Amino acid sequence: MQDFPHNYIVSATAQSTSNVELSGAGLETIESAPPKEFGGPGDRWSPESLLVAAVADCFVLSFRAIARASKLEWESLSCSADGVLDRVERQAQFVRFDVKAERVVAAGTNEARAPRLLEKAEQVCLITNSLIAESHLEATVHVAE
């Protein structure tokens, strides 16, 4: 890992009626648009959906790093996140993120460690740690057959 601080630079460009093009050095350009809830088409990534995706993505990558450091074998992890946007003091903001994680471990794996490592991944996720909204984890562990 590189020394801190890290800088992440992205660009957003658009014409008056076009989708927004998001780009960054070495990254594939993606298009975004407002979500249906704000009058958009609902068929593109939006800033809101990208933020919620960042929560889910960061959780999975945090778990991967913790499992590797703990020498824990695992087969798969599925994660979904639900971001709740509401009005707080007349301003729209995300007030909650509900993260649901399902992990499959190999037979013979120490199942007692599974929930602890999932909880640790929630605690160290830098995306949720950077947000003012609450974050809640619902974790399920399955043993592969």
Secondary structure, DSSP 8 states (H G I E B T S, - for coil): ---S------EEE--TTS-EEEE-TTS--EEE---GGGTS-SSSB-HHHHHHHHHHHHHHHHHHHHHHHTT---SEEEEEEEEEEEEETTEEEEEEEEEEEEEEE-TTS-TTHHHHHHHHHHHH-HHHHTSSSEEEEEEEEEE--
